[in-house]
Amino acid sequence: MRIITHSCPACGSIVAANELEDNRIMKCPGLNCQEVLRFADMPEDEREYFLENRDRYQI
């Protein structure tokens, strides 16, 4: 299993792919950061891998 994350381009905060996929669009969790993060902003190969293996990322 790969750990797939996405970092905020504004502040560098890291969000797990499964959290981002659940919401598709979310405000960055970084302190005082107003950046909006989107699942679609992740690299295509990481999105595809995550979606093909979604069941492995369930808690």
N, C-alpha and C positions, 0 to 999 in steps of 0.2 A: 504494500500500500504506500502510495506517495502522499506526502503532506503538501497540500496545495493551498497557497495563500496569495493574497493580493495586497500590495502596499499602497497607501495613499500617496499620490504624487505631490500633495501639498505639505504634509507633515511627516510622512513615513510610517504612520500607524499601520499595523498589519491586521488584516481580517481574514479569517478562515474561509475557504471557498464554499463550504457547506452553509455557513451563515449568510454569505453574500447571495448564494443561489436561492436560499429560502426567501429572501426579501427582494431579490433582483435589483432593487434600487434602495440604497440606505445612506443616511448621513454618516460621515466618518466618525468613529468613536473617539478620535483624538481630542484631547483637551483644547478647547477654543478653536477647533477646526470646523469650518463650515462646508468643506468639500463633500460632494455627493459621489458615492461609489456605485458602480453598476457592474453586474455580473458580465455584461457584454464587453466591458473594458478589459477583462482578463484575456490573456493570449488564447487564441482559438484552440490550440492543441491541449491546453490545460482545461478549458471548458469541456471539450469533447471527452477527455479522459475522465473527468469528474462525473459527467452525465452518464457515461457508459458504465461506471463503477459506483454509482450513487449508493447502492445498498451497502457497500463496504464502509461508507462514511456516516452511517447512522449511529447515534449514541444510544 
